[in-house]
Amino acid sequence: VEGNMGWIDSKGFLIPEAKGAELRQHATVYSRILPSLTNSELSKRHAEWRVSCNCWVCEVWQEYTFEWDPVESQEGGEDIETPCDSYTVELVASYEKWEKQKMKYDSDSVTYKLVAMVPPGKQQYAFIVNGGGVTIAIDQESGKRDMTWGNYSDSSIKKLPYRVNNVVIKKPSDFDADKALQPRCKDVKKKAKGPWKFSKSLFAKDYQQDTEDFLDECFEFDYGCSGIYKKIAKKGTKEDLIVDEQETKQLLRKSYEHIKHMFKSYAAAIGSGNEIFTMGKNAYYEFLGACDITDGEEVKGGCGRAEVALVFVACQTIGPKSSFNKKNTLCRFQFIEALVTLAGLKYINTNVCKTFKEAVGKLLEEKVLPQSDLSPQRDYLHSIIYVEPIDLVLRRNQPMLESIFKLYSGRTNLPNERDKTCSSGEWIDMCSDANLVDDGFIDRHIRVIYTRSIATCKDELHDKTFRSMNFTGFVHGVCWLASFMDVTNGSLPSVL
């Protein structure tokens, strides 16, 4: 408050009914704004301002704990039989116009305490015990009471003893009043921490998850680009076509996530350069060998070495063309058609099966799916990586991760591209610079982790996002790198 209409007590409350001699002593002047006045005004009115300031912030009031001990603070305290917690103790202090302030019993220290804001400088105080006269604490510093000024209505002022307790409140040299003294506010209950949500984690931003709806869209796009419908139509009547083609399509959709996963894994593991996003001939033969699809020479008219080579050549030329549909490699929809063609050669041409539904189902169940590691990888992702402790570790280190990503991104981006991405070459450089490559962790592992960490893309003919890694994909990659390392203590967060 400013002016002569009231004053502020030591508890921070405004007292508007101040009168007489109190006005000059308790009106508040904001000394922090005085430097804006001229030097002559400061010198002329310095004494007046000094005695009229009563602001916690301006005067730099400090918190102080007054204490009265039933045993140590009174004469003969060690011999009394009254329980220590049965007293009524009040504090009277000069800075509070000697008004009574009740003290609280503290069972831990077996004393009575009062915590108050006190102005700097010499302050005098005393105690009233059990409603008796004003007395001092004999175990605390005392001295002659200063002359008291002001119109005090409380008659107890006349009963003040000749000697009172003294305390000197020092003003810290490095005290920042704006930070140390804050206004009193109501207790605000902190909101309880809610359950961790994947949607708000670092794994979710700008990263398409493989939901069933999204996989439906991807499969429909791939199936529409392929020539599977025409391939099946040539093998039967119109009614047979409708049934066989639809049932074959359903089988492919059911196993689509596994097919997509194996295509991406073999393409990256065996490929090199930009060929890691499409399946080259070496990766194609590696896949056939792992799944034991190629027939031996003793099988006539089936899926021999010459036949599987022709399938690769034929399937790489089908479907729409784009800059990502390169020659001598299979893109995703072409790989799906190659599986259908191989199933026809292996089982229909040898009279093992009569329909493509039976042939494709047999190929997937007996040859392809047993070699897929999608299920354990997916379980690991959702149970070990997509959890709150990992997200917390990543968030604590997010600035560092962003700096590393910035260092190893942008090489293949155009100047006008705002969001930079990490190319496969930059990813390999980062792993090499970090000395991660050794006999147990080779280049093919780095490439597989890179493609595995990139979110699934619906259109791999025109959308180039499947060929580069954004920051969220980079975070996934870091987690997969940690999972490939030797986890000596069994804790992925500590490895990260």
C-alpha positions in Angstrom: 0.0 0.0 0.0 1.2 3.5 -0.7 0.3 6.7 1.0 -1.2 7.4 4.5 -4.4 5.3 4.4 -3.1 2.1 6.0 -0.1 -0.2 6.7 0.9 -3.8 6.1 1.6 -6.1 9.1 4.3 -8.8 9.3 1.9 -11.4 8.0 1.4 -9.5 4.8 -2.2 -8.3 5.5 -3.4 -4.8 4.8 -4.5 -2.8 7.9 -6.6 0.2 6.5 -7.5 1.9 9.8 -4.1 3.2 10.9 -4.3 6.6 12.6 -2.1 9.3 14.2 1.5 8.6 14.7 1.2 5.2 13.0 0.6 6.7 9.6 4.1 8.0 9.1 5.7 4.9 10.6 3.8 2.2 8.6 3.0 3.8 5.2 4.8 1.9 2.4 7.2 3.4 -0.2 8.4 1.1 -3.0 12.1 1.7 -2.7 12.9 -0.4 -5.8 11.5 2.4 -8.0 13.4 5.2 -6.2 16.4 5.1 -8.7 14.1 6.7 -11.3 14.0 9.9 -9.1 16.7 12.5 -9.2 19.6 12.5 -6.8 18.5 15.7 -5.2 15.1 14.2 -4.4 16.7 11.1 -3.0 19.0 13.0 -0.7 16.2 15.4 0.4 13.7 12.7 1.4 15.9 9.8 2.2 15.3 9.9 5.9 11.6 10.2 5.5 11.4 7.2 3.1 13.6 5.1 5.3 11.2 5.3 8.3 8.0 5.0 6.3 8.8 1.8 4.3 7.1 -1.4 5.4 7.2 -3.5 2.3 8.5 -7.1 2.5 10.0 -6.9 -1.0 11.5 -3.4 -0.6 12.9 -4.0 2.8 13.9 -7.5 2.1 12.2 -9.1 5.0 13.5 -12.5 6.0 11.9 -15.6 7.4 12.8 -16.2 11.1 11.8 -18.9 13.6 11.1 -17.7 17.2 11.3 -20.4 19.8 10.5 -20.8 23.5 11.7 -23.9 25.4 9.7 -24.8 28.6 12.8 -26.2 30.2 15.6 -23.8 29.0 13.7 -20.5 28.5 12.3 -20.0 32.0 13.8 -19.9 35.5 13.6 -23.3 37.2 12.3 -25.0 34.0 14.2 -28.2 34.6 12.4 -28.7 37.9 8.8 -28.1 36.8 6.4 -31.0 36.6 3.9 -29.4 34.1 3.8 -31.3 30.8 5.7 -29.4 28.1 2.7 -29.4 25.7 0.3 -27.9 28.2 1.5 -24.3 28.0 0.0 -21.3 26.2 2.8 -19.2 24.7 2.5 -16.0 22.8 5.1 -13.8 21.2 5.2 -10.0 21.3 7.6 -8.2 19.0 8.6 -4.6 18.3 8.2 -4.9 14.5 4.6 -6.1 15.2 3.8 -3.2 17.6 4.1 -5.7 20.5 0.8 -7.4 19.5 0.3 -11.0 20.7 1.0 -13.8 18.3 0.2 -17.4 19.4 3.0 -19.9 19.1 2.6 -23.6 18.2 3.9 -26.6 20.1 6.4 -28.7 18.2 6.5 -32.3 19.5 9.8 -33.1 17.6 11.8 -30.4 19.4 9.6 -30.1 22.5 9.5 -26.4 22.1 7.0 -23.7 21.0 7.7 -22.1 17.6 6.5 -19.3 15.4 7.7 -18.7 11.9 7.3 -15.1 10.8 8.6 -12.6 8.2 10.9 -10.1 10.0 12.4 -6.9 8.7 16.2 -6.6 8.6 18.0 -4.9 11.5 17.8 -5.2 15.2 14.4 -6.5 16.4 13.2 -6.9 20.0 10.7 -9.4 21.4 9.4 -11.1 24.5 6.9 -13.8 25.5 3.7 -14.2 27.4 3.3 -17.6 29.1 -0.1 -18.9 30.2 -1.6 -15.4 30.1 0.8 -14.0 32.7 3.1 -11.0 32.4 5.5 -10.3 29.6 8.8 -12.1 30.2 12.0 -12.9 28.3 13.6 -16.2 27.3 16.6 -16.6 29.5 18.4 -18.8 27.0 18.3 -16.1 24.3 20.2 -12.8 23.9 18.6 -9.9 25.7 19.2 -6.2 26.3 17.6 -2.9 27.3 14.3 -2.2 25.6 14.4 0.6 23.1 12.0 3.6 23.5 8.6 2.7 21.9 6.9 5.2 19.6 3.4 5.2 18.4 -0.2 5.2 19.6 -0.7 1.6 20.8 -4.2 0.7 21.9 -3.1 -2.5 23.7 -2.4 -1.7 27.3 0.2 -4.5 27.4 2.7 -2.0 26.0 2.8 -0.4 29.4 3.7 -3.7 31.0 6.8 -4.4 28.9 9.8 -5.3 30.9 12.9 -3.2 31.1 14.9 -5.9 29.3 13.7 -7.8 26.3 15.2 -10.4 23.9 17.1 -9.1 20.9 17.7 -10.6 17.4 19.6 -9.0 14.4 18.2 -10.0 11.0 20.8 -9.7 8.4 20.1 -8.8 4.8 21.9 -11.2 2.4 24.2 -9.5 0.0 23.1 -11.7 -2.9 19.4 -11.7 -2.0 16.9 -11.5 -4.9 13.7 -10.3 -3.5 11.6 -11.0 -6.6 12.5 -14.7 -6.5 12.7 -15.3 -2.8 9.6 -13.5 -1.7 6.5 -14.7 -3.4 2.9 -13.8 -2.7 0.9 -16.2 -0.5 -1.5 -18.3 -2.6 -4.0 -21.0 -2.0 -2.7 -24.6 -1.9 -3.2 -25.9 -5.4 -3.5 -29.6 -5.7 -1.3 -31.0 -8.3 -3.0 -33.0 -10.8 -2.3 -36.7 -10.4 -0.1 -38.1 -13.1 -2.3 -39.8 -15.6 -1.5 -43.1 -17.2 1.2 -43.1 -19.9 -0.3 -42.9 -23.4 1.5 -44.0 -26.5 -0.2 -41.3 -28.6 1.7 -38.7 -26.5 5.0 -40.4 -26.6 8.0 -39.7 -28.9 7.1 -42.9 -30.8 3.8 -41.5 -32.2 4.6 -38.1 -33.8 4.6 -38.2 -37.6 4.8 -42.0 -37.6 2.2 -44.2 -39.2 1.5 -47.3 -37.1 0.5 -50.6 -38.8 -3.1 -50.6 -37.9 -5.5 -53.0 -39.5 -7.2 -50.2 -41.4 -4.0 -48.8 -42.7 -2.8 -52.3 -43.7 -6.1 -52.7 -45.6 -5.3 -49.6 -47.6 -1.7 -50.7 -48.3 -2.8 -54.2 -49.4 -5.6 -52.8 -51.7 -3.0 -50.5 -53.3 -0.5 -53.4 -53.9 -3.1 -55.8 -55.0 -4.6 -53.3 -57.4 -1.1 -52.6 -59.0 -0.4 -56.3 -59.5 -1.8 -58.6 -62.2 -3.0 -61.4 -59.8 -6.6 -60.9 -60.9 -5.7 -61.6 -64.5 -3.4 -64.4 -63.7 -6.1 -66.4 -61.8 -8.7 -65.5 -64.5 -6.8 -67.5 -67.1 -7.0 -70.7 -65.1 -10.8 -71.3 -64.9 -14.3 -70.4 -65.8 -16.0 -67.1 -64.8 -17.6 -68.6 -61.7 -14.4 -70.3 -60.7 -12.6 -67.0 -61.1 -14.9 -65.1 -58.7 -14.5 -67.7 -55.9 -10.9 -68.6 -56.3 -9.6 -65.0 -56.9 -11.5 -63.6 -53.9 -10.5 -66.4 -51.6 -6.9 -66.1 -52.7 -7.0 -62.4 -52.1 -8.3 -63.0 -48.6 -5.5 -65.4 -47.9 -2.9 -62.8 -49.1 -4.5 -60.1 -46.9 -4.4 -62.3 -43.9 -0.7 -62.9 -44.3 0.0 -59.4 -45.8 1.9 -58.1 -42.7 4.2 -61.1 -42.7 4.8 -60.8 -46.5 5.5 -57.1 -46.2 7.9 -57.7 -43.3 9.8 -60.5 -45.1 10.1 -58.4 -48.3 11.5 -55.4 -46.4 13.9 -57.6 -44.3 15.4 -59.6 -47.2 15.6 -56.5 -49.5 17.6 -54.6 -46.8 19.8 -57.5 -45.6 21.0 -58.6 -49.0 20.8 -55.4 -50.9 23.2 -52.5 -51.1 23.0 -48.8 -51.8 19.5 -47.7 -52.9 18.6 -51.3 -53.7 17.8 -52.0 -50.0 14.2 -50.7 -50.6 13.4 -53.1 -53.4 14.3 -56.8 -53.7 17.2 -57.5 -56.0 18.0 -60.9 -57.5 20.4 -61.9 -54.8 17.8 -61.1 -52.1 15.1 -63.0 -54.1 17.2 -66.2 -54.2 18.2 -65.8 -50.6 14.5 -65.7 -49.7 13.7 -68.8 -51.9 16.5 -70.7 -50.3 15.5 -69.8 -46.7 11.9 -70.8 -47.4 12.9 -74.0 -49.4 10.6 -73.0 -52.3 12.8 -74.1 -55.2 12.2 -77.7 -56.3 14.9 -80.1 -57.1 15.6 -81.5 -60.6 13.6 -84.6 -59.8 10.4 -82.6 -59.8 9.1 -82.2 -63.3 7.2 -79.1 -64.4 7.3 -77.6 -61.0 9.3 -74.8 -59.4 12.8 -75.5 -60.6 15.8 -73.2 -60.8 15.0 -72.1 -64.4 11.3 -71.5 -63.5 12.0 -69.3 -60.5 14.5 -67.2 -62.5 11.8 -66.6 -65.2 9.3 -65.6 -62.4 11.7 -62.9 -61.3 12.2 -61.6 -64.8 8.5 -61.7 -65.6 7.3 -60.0 -62.3 9.7 -57.1 -62.4 8.1 -55.8 -65.6 4.5 -55.9 -64.5 2.4 -53.0 -63.1 2.7 -49.2 -63.2 6.1 -47.7 -63.8 7.8 -45.0 -61.6 11.3 -43.9 -60.6 11.1 -46.2 -57.7 10.1 -49.2 -59.7 13.6 -50.0 -61.0 14.6 -52.7 -63.4 16.1 -55.9 -62.2 14.4 -55.5 -58.8 11.0 -56.4 -57.4 9.0 -53.8 -55.6 6.4 -54.8 -52.9 3.4 -55.5 -55.1 5.6 -57.4 -57.6 6.9 -59.6 -54.8 3.3 -60.5 -53.9 2.6 -61.5 -57.4 5.8 -63.5 -57.6 4.6 -65.5 -54.5 1.3 -66.3 -56.3 3.1 -67.3 -59.5 5.5 -69.5 -57.5 2.6 -71.2 -55.7 1.0 -72.0 -59.1 4.2 -73.5 -60.5 5.0 -75.5 -57.4 1.5 -76.9 -56.6 -0.9 -76.4 -59.5 1.4 -77.4 -62.3 2.4 -80.6 -60.3 -1.3 -81.4 -59.6 -0.8 -81.1 -55.8 -3.5 -78.4 -55.7 -6.3 -77.5 -58.0 -6.9 -73.8 -57.1 -4.8 -70.8 -56.4 -6.4 -70.5 -53.0 -5.1 -74.0 -52.1 -1.7 -73.4 -53.7 -1.1 -70.0 -52.1 -2.4 -71.2 -48.8 0.0 -74.2 -48.9 2.9 -72.1 -49.9 2.3 -69.5 -47.1 1.6 -72.0 -44.3 4.3 -74.5 -45.1 7.1 -72.4 -46.6 6.8 -68.7 -46.0 5.2 -68.0 -42.6 7.4 -70.4 -40.6 10.5 -68.3 -41.7 8.9 -65.0 -40.6 10.1 -63.4 -37.4 7.4 -60.7 -37.4 5.5 -62.0 -34.3 8.5 -62.0 -31.9 9.7 -58.6 -33.3 6.2 -57.1 -32.9 5.9 -58.5 -29.3 9.3 -57.0 -28.5 8.4 -53.7 -29.9 5.2 -53.3 -27.9 6.3 -54.9 -24.7 9.9 -53.7 -24.4 10.3 -50.5 -26.6 6.8 -49.0 -26.6 6.8 -48.5 -22.8 6.9 -45.5 -20.5 10.5 -46.0 -19.1 11.9 -46.0 -22.6 9.9 -42.9 -23.5 11.2 -41.1 -20.4 14.8 -42.0 -21.3 14.3 -40.7 -24.8 12.7 -37.5 -23.6 15.5 -36.8 -21.2 18.0 -37.2 -24.0 15.8 -35.6 -26.7 18.0 -32.5 -27.3 21.0 -34.8 -27.8 19.1 -37.0 -30.2 17.9 -34.0 -32.2 21.4 -32.7 -32.5 22.7 -36.1 -33.8 19.8 -36.4 -36.2 20.5 -32.9 -37.5 24.1 -33.8 -38.0 23.2 -37.0 -40.0 20.3 -35.7 -42.1 19.6 -33.5 -45.1 22.2 -34.9 -47.5 19.6 -36.2 -50.0 17.0 -33.5 -49.3 16.2 -30.7 -51.7 17.0 -27.1 -50.6 13.2 -26.3 -50.4 12.4 -29.3 -48.2 11.8 -28.0 -44.7 11.7 -31.3 -42.9 15.1 -33.0 -43.3 15.4 -36.8 -43.3 18.2 -39.3 -42.6 19.2 -41.3 -45.7 20.5 -44.9 -45.5 24.0 -43.6 -46.3 23.9 -41.1 -43.4 22.5 -43.8 -41.1 25.4 -46.1 -41.9 27.9 -43.2 -41.4 26.4 -42.5 -38.0 26.8 -46.2 -36.9 30.3 -46.2 -38.3 31.3 -43.0 -36.5 29.8 -44.4 -33.3 32.0 -47.5 -33.6 29.0 -49.8 -33.5 30.1 -52.1 -36.3 32.0 -55.2 -35.2 32.1 -58.9 -35.9 28.8 -59.5 -34.3 27.1 -56.4 -35.6 27.7 -56.0 -39.4 26.4 -53.8 -42.2 23.4 -56.0 -43.0 22.1 -55.6 -39.4 22.5 -51.8 -39.8 20.5 -51.8 -43.1 17.7 -54.0 -41.6 17.4 -51.8 -38.6 17.2 -48.8 -40.9 14.3 -50.1 -43.1 12.6 -51.6 -40.0 12.5 -48.2 -38.3 10.8 -46.4 -41.2 7.1 -46.4 -41.0 5.1 -48.4 -43.6 4.2 -46.4 -46.7 1.0 -47.1 -48.7 2.3 -46.0 -52.1 5.9 -47.2 -52.7 5.7 -46.2 -56.4 5.4 -42.4 -55.9 5.7 -41.6 -52.2 9.4 -41.3 -51.4 8.9 -41.3 -47.6 9.6 -45.1 -47.5 13.2 -44.4 -48.6 14.2 -42.0 -45.8 13.9 -41.7 -42.1 12.3 -38.8 -40.2 13.2 -38.0 -36.6 10.6 -40.4 -35.1 11.9 -43.1 -37.3 15.4 -42.2 -36.1 14.2 -42.6 -32.5 12.9 -46.1 -33.4 16.2 -46.9 -35.0 18.1 -45.9 -31.9 16.0 -48.2 -29.8 16.5 -51.1 -32.2 20.3 -50.4 -32.2 20.2 -50.7 -28.4 18.3 -54.0 -28.6 20.9 -55.5 -30.8 23.7 -54.6 -28.4 24.9 -56.9 -25.6 22.4 -56.2 -22.8 24.6 -57.2 -19.9 22.2 -56.1 -17.2 19.0 -57.1 -18.9 17.6 -53.5 -19.0 17.0 -51.8 -22.3 16.6 -48.3 -20.7 20.1 -48.5 -19.2 21.5 -49.5 -22.6 19.9 -46.6 -24.2 
